[in-house]
Amino acid sequence: MKHGGDLTDAIACHGGAPGSWLDLSTGINPWSWPIPQHLPESVWQRLPSRAETQALLEVARKTYGVPDGADIAAAGGTQALIQSLPYLAAPGPVAIVGPTYSEHALAWRNAGHPVIEIDNLDSCPESAVHAVVVNPNNPDGRVTDHAALTRIAAQLKGRGGWLVVDEAFADVDPAISAAALCTDWPVLILRSFGKFYGLAGLRLGFAIGAPDMIDRIAGALGPWPCSGPALLIGTAALGDRPWADHTRGKLEQQAHKLDEVLVKAGFTIAGGTPLFRLARHPHASKLHAALARRHIWCRSFDWADDLLRFGLPPDAVGLDRLAVALSD
């Protein structure tokens, strides 16, 4: 599996309609922020305005804790930023902490940067001009502390490079964010809207960094990088703090229930976040295939045949369905 969240291949191999599958292959919140039933017709009929873009960026600054002296830009999803950043960065090798989301290495290679895979930031070689870390990491949920991020950012500053911190899953614990480092160091933070807010199809993401870095990114993205509906919905959702606070607790509870199901089935929890769980089993590959035959789709990895990643089932029915399938 290259990515989760697409049942096309699973259905082609195992049949069934999309609605008959329990898709646990992503780390997307199964309880999305409630979109208003009726959006203004004008949002579909005209280009997004500067005022709408500015409104989104102002609420995003507050939600993501962007400090004075740093700036923020919006894009049509974090993936668009991942693919464009390497073309804006100075030439030179990039060290990527892995195993992690594979699109980072692919994007830097496509832009002509040699990629060095490392286990942690402390092993970043002197030859690296840039570094990338997903924090918390996907798929194991590892969190790199601010002290380690600061150390490597200081080294890269002397080399004219960037530290890219992908915080796609940091909404579950705002204290994880390293946005405060952007004022003093060449740190670029990536934030994904769709995962925590459960609206991945909206395609909305953000880059946070020093003003000159964000100006370059915004210039590369061009005018209207986000759709009008994305601006409107993103502004309202990011400003809904009570929903976010309630959702964090709800995700924690469901993740705990999922752990119980997996442990009872013989898995060992190897990591994760409240949005997904990484579980180890000696027969993980066989279990992945067996679950697929029962139209349950989870995430497997070509680099580890004993690991599976499970997103959160949306309700007790989904948890029970997974438990029964694993017990069979």
C-alpha positions as CSV (number, residue, x, y, z in Angstrom):
1,M,0.0,0.0,0.0
2,K,1.4,3.4,-1.0
3,H,-1.2,5.3,0.9
4,G,-4.3,4.7,3.0
5,G,-7.8,6.0,2.3
6,D,-8.3,4.7,-1.2
7,L,-10.4,1.5,-1.5
8,T,-10.1,1.2,-5.3
9,D,-7.5,-1.6,-5.2
10,A,-9.1,-3.3,-2.2
11,I,-12.5,-3.4,-3.9
12,A,-10.9,-4.6,-7.2
13,C,-9.3,-7.5,-5.4
14,H,-11.9,-8.4,-2.8
15,G,-15.2,-7.0,-4.1
16,G,-17.9,-5.2,-2.3
17,A,-19.2,-1.6,-2.5
18,P,-17.4,1.2,-0.8
19,G,-20.1,1.5,1.8
20,S,-19.7,-2.2,2.8
21,W,-16.0,-1.7,3.8
22,L,-14.7,-0.6,7.2
23,D,-11.8,1.6,6.2
24,L,-9.2,1.9,8.9
25,S,-6.3,2.6,6.6
26,T,-6.0,6.4,7.3
27,G,-5.3,8.5,10.3
28,I,-8.3,10.8,9.6
29,N,-10.7,11.7,12.4
30,P,-13.9,9.6,11.8
31,W,-16.0,12.3,13.4
32,S,-15.6,15.3,11.2
33,W,-16.3,18.9,12.1
34,P,-19.9,19.6,11.1
35,I,-20.0,21.5,7.9
36,P,-22.9,23.9,7.6
37,Q,-25.7,22.4,5.5
38,H,-25.9,25.5,3.2
39,L,-22.9,27.5,2.0
40,P,-23.5,30.8,0.3
41,E,-24.0,30.3,-3.4
42,S,-21.4,33.0,-4.1
43,V,-18.6,30.9,-2.6
44,W,-19.0,28.6,-5.6
45,Q,-19.5,31.3,-8.2
46,R,-16.6,33.7,-7.7
47,L,-12.9,33.6,-7.0
48,P,-11.8,33.7,-3.4
49,S,-11.2,37.2,-2.0
50,R,-8.1,38.5,-0.2
51,A,-10.4,39.3,2.8
52,E,-11.5,35.6,3.0
53,T,-7.9,34.4,2.8
54,Q,-6.8,36.9,5.4
55,A,-9.6,35.8,7.7
56,L,-8.5,32.2,7.5
57,L,-4.8,33.1,8.1
58,E,-5.7,35.1,11.2
59,V,-7.7,32.3,12.8
60,A,-5.0,29.8,11.8
61,R,-2.3,32.0,13.4
62,K,-4.2,31.8,16.7
63,T,-5.1,28.1,16.5
64,Y,-1.6,27.0,15.6
65,G,0.2,29.4,18.0
66,V,2.2,31.3,15.3
67,P,4.4,33.8,17.2
68,D,4.9,37.4,16.3
69,G,7.8,37.6,13.9
70,A,6.7,34.5,12.0
71,D,4.2,34.2,9.2
72,I,1.8,31.6,7.8
73,A,0.6,30.6,4.3
74,A,-2.3,28.4,3.2
75,A,-2.2,25.8,0.5
76,G,-4.5,23.3,-1.1
77,G,-3.4,20.5,1.3
78,T,-0.1,19.7,3.0
79,Q,0.8,17.5,0.1
80,A,1.1,20.5,-2.2
81,L,3.6,22.0,0.2
82,I,5.6,18.8,0.6
83,Q,6.0,18.7,-3.2
84,S,6.9,22.3,-3.7
85,L,9.3,23.0,-0.8
86,P,12.3,21.1,-2.1
87,Y,12.2,23.2,-5.3
88,L,12.5,26.4,-3.2
89,A,15.2,25.1,-0.9
90,A,18.9,25.6,-1.4
91,P,20.8,22.8,-3.2
92,G,22.2,20.0,-1.1
93,P,21.4,16.7,0.7
94,V,18.4,16.4,3.0
95,A,18.3,14.1,6.0
96,I,14.9,12.5,6.7
97,V,14.0,10.8,10.0
98,G,12.4,7.6,9.2
99,P,10.7,5.3,8.6
100,T,8.0,7.9,8.0
101,Y,5.6,9.3,5.4
102,S,7.2,8.3,2.1
103,E,6.2,11.4,0.1
104,H,8.8,13.5,1.8
105,A,11.7,11.5,0.4
106,L,10.1,11.2,-3.0
107,A,9.5,14.9,-3.2
108,W,13.1,15.9,-2.3
109,R,14.5,13.2,-4.7
110,N,12.4,14.5,-7.5
111,A,13.7,18.0,-6.9
112,G,17.3,16.7,-7.2
113,H,18.3,16.6,-3.6
114,P,20.3,13.5,-2.3
115,V,18.2,11.9,0.5
116,I,19.9,10.5,3.6
117,E,17.7,8.3,5.8
118,I,18.4,8.7,9.5
119,D,16.9,7.1,12.7
120,N,16.7,10.4,14.7
121,L,17.8,14.0,14.4
122,D,20.9,13.4,16.6
123,S,22.4,11.2,13.9
124,C,22.0,13.9,11.2
125,P,25.3,14.0,9.3
126,E,27.3,17.1,8.7
127,S,26.8,16.7,5.0
128,A,23.1,17.4,5.3
129,V,22.0,20.9,4.3
130,H,18.3,20.3,5.2
131,A,16.4,17.9,7.5
132,V,12.8,16.7,7.7
133,V,11.1,15.2,10.7
134,V,7.4,14.3,11.0
135,N,6.3,15.2,14.6
136,P,4.5,13.2,15.9
137,N,5.8,10.6,13.4
138,N,3.7,8.6,11.1
139,P,3.3,5.6,11.7
140,D,4.9,5.1,15.1
141,G,3.8,8.4,16.8
142,R,7.3,9.3,18.0
143,V,7.6,12.8,19.3
144,T,10.8,14.8,18.9
145,D,11.2,17.3,21.7
146,H,11.9,21.0,21.1
147,A,15.4,20.8,22.4
148,A,16.4,18.3,19.7
149,L,14.7,20.4,17.1
150,T,16.5,23.5,18.2
151,R,19.9,21.8,18.1
152,I,19.5,20.6,14.6
153,A,18.0,23.9,13.4
154,A,21.0,25.8,14.8
155,Q,23.3,23.5,12.8
156,L,21.3,23.8,9.6
157,K,21.2,27.6,9.9
158,G,25.0,27.6,9.6
159,R,24.7,25.5,6.4
160,G,22.1,27.7,4.8
161,G,19.5,25.0,5.1
162,W,16.0,24.4,6.5
163,L,14.5,22.1,9.1
164,V,11.0,21.0,7.9
165,V,8.8,19.8,10.7
166,D,5.6,18.1,9.5
167,E,3.0,18.4,12.3
168,A,0.2,16.7,10.4
169,F,-0.9,14.9,13.6
170,A,0.0,17.6,16.2
171,D,-3.5,18.8,16.7
172,V,-4.1,16.0,19.1
173,D,-1.6,17.7,21.5
174,P,-1.0,21.4,20.7
175,A,2.1,21.4,23.1
176,I,3.9,19.3,20.5
177,S,4.1,22.2,18.0
178,A,7.5,23.8,17.4
179,A,6.0,27.0,15.9
180,A,7.8,29.1,18.5
181,L,11.1,28.1,16.9
182,C,10.3,29.8,13.6
183,T,11.3,33.3,14.8
184,D,15.0,32.4,15.5
185,W,15.7,29.4,13.3
186,P,15.2,28.3,9.7
187,V,12.3,26.1,10.7
188,L,9.3,25.4,8.5
189,I,6.2,23.9,10.1
190,L,3.6,22.1,8.0
191,R,0.1,21.8,9.4
192,S,-2.6,19.6,8.0
193,F,-6.2,20.7,8.5
194,G,-8.0,17.6,7.1
195,K,-6.8,14.9,9.5
196,F,-7.9,16.3,12.9
197,Y,-10.9,18.0,11.5
198,G,-11.9,14.9,9.6
199,L,-12.2,16.8,6.3
200,A,-9.4,15.5,4.2
201,G,-11.3,16.0,1.0
202,L,-11.4,19.8,1.6
203,R,-7.6,19.9,0.8
204,L,-6.3,22.6,3.1
205,G,-2.9,22.9,4.7
206,F,-0.5,25.5,6.1
207,A,3.2,26.4,6.2
208,I,4.6,28.4,9.1
209,G,8.0,30.0,9.2
210,A,10.0,33.2,9.0
211,P,8.4,35.9,6.8
212,D,11.0,35.6,4.0
213,M,10.5,31.8,3.8
214,I,6.7,32.1,3.8
215,D,6.9,34.8,1.1
216,R,8.8,32.4,-1.2
217,I,6.3,29.7,-0.6
218,A,3.3,32.0,-1.1
219,G,4.9,33.3,-4.3
220,A,5.4,29.7,-5.6
221,L,1.8,28.8,-4.8
222,G,0.4,31.8,-6.7
223,P,-3.0,33.4,-6.4
224,W,-6.0,31.5,-5.1
225,P,-4.1,28.5,-3.6
226,C,-7.2,27.5,-1.7
227,S,-10.8,27.2,-2.9
228,G,-13.5,29.5,-1.6
229,P,-15.3,26.7,0.2
230,A,-12.0,25.7,1.9
231,L,-11.4,29.2,3.1
232,L,-14.9,29.5,4.5
233,I,-15.1,26.1,6.2
234,G,-11.5,26.3,7.4
235,T,-12.0,29.6,9.1
236,A,-15.1,28.4,10.9
237,A,-13.6,25.1,12.0
238,L,-10.3,26.4,13.2
239,G,-12.1,29.0,15.3
240,D,-14.3,26.3,17.0
241,R,-12.2,25.7,20.1
242,P,-14.9,23.9,22.1
243,W,-15.3,21.3,19.3
244,A,-11.5,20.8,19.2
245,D,-11.2,20.4,23.0
246,H,-14.1,17.9,23.1
247,T,-12.7,16.0,20.1
248,R,-9.3,15.4,21.7
249,G,-10.9,13.6,24.6
250,K,-13.1,11.6,22.3
251,L,-10.2,10.5,20.2
252,E,-8.2,9.4,23.2
253,Q,-11.1,7.3,24.5
254,Q,-11.6,5.6,21.1
255,A,-7.9,4.9,20.7
256,H,-7.9,3.2,24.1
257,K,-10.8,1.0,23.1
258,L,-9.1,0.1,19.8
259,D,-5.9,-0.8,21.8
260,E,-8.0,-3.2,23.9
261,V,-9.4,-4.9,20.8
262,L,-5.9,-5.3,19.2
263,V,-4.2,-6.5,22.4
264,K,-7.0,-9.1,22.9
265,A,-6.3,-10.4,19.4
266,G,-2.6,-10.9,20.1
267,F,-1.2,-7.6,18.9
268,T,1.4,-5.6,20.8
269,I,0.9,-1.8,20.5
270,A,4.0,-0.4,18.9
271,G,3.1,3.2,18.9
272,G,0.7,5.7,17.4
273,T,-1.3,8.8,18.2
274,P,-5.0,9.2,19.2
275,L,-5.8,9.2,15.5
276,F,-4.1,5.9,14.6
277,R,-2.5,2.9,16.3
278,L,0.6,1.0,15.2
279,A,0.4,-2.7,16.2
280,R,2.8,-5.6,15.9
281,H,1.9,-9.2,15.2
282,P,4.1,-12.0,13.9
283,H,1.4,-12.8,11.3
284,A,0.5,-9.3,10.4
285,S,0.7,-9.8,6.6
286,K,-1.7,-12.8,6.8
287,L,-4.0,-10.9,9.1
288,H,-4.1,-7.9,6.7
289,A,-5.2,-10.2,3.9
290,A,-7.7,-12.0,6.1
291,L,-9.3,-8.7,7.2
292,A,-9.4,-7.5,3.6
293,R,-11.5,-10.6,2.7
294,R,-13.9,-9.5,5.4
295,H,-13.9,-6.0,3.8
296,I,-11.8,-4.4,6.6
297,W,-8.9,-2.3,5.3
298,C,-5.9,-1.3,7.4
299,R,-2.5,0.0,6.6
300,S,0.4,-2.4,5.8
301,F,4.0,-1.6,5.1
302,D,6.5,-3.1,2.6
303,W,9.4,-2.3,5.0
304,A,7.9,-4.3,8.0
305,D,5.9,-7.5,7.6
306,D,5.0,-7.6,11.3
307,L,3.3,-4.2,11.5
308,L,-0.2,-2.9,10.7
309,R,-1.6,0.5,11.3
310,F,-5.2,1.0,12.3
311,G,-7.3,4.1,12.1
312,L,-10.1,4.6,14.5
313,P,-13.4,2.8,13.9
314,P,-16.2,5.4,13.9
315,D,-18.4,3.6,16.5
316,A,-19.0,0.6,18.7
317,V,-20.3,-1.3,15.7
318,G,-17.0,-0.8,13.9
319,L,-15.0,-1.9,17.0
320,D,-17.1,-5.0,17.3
321,R,-16.8,-5.8,13.7
322,L,-13.0,-5.6,13.9
323,A,-12.9,-7.7,17.1
324,V,-15.0,-10.4,15.6
325,A,-13.0,-10.5,12.4
326,L,-9.7,-10.8,14.4
327,S,-11.1,-13.5,16.6
328,D,-12.0,-15.5,13.5
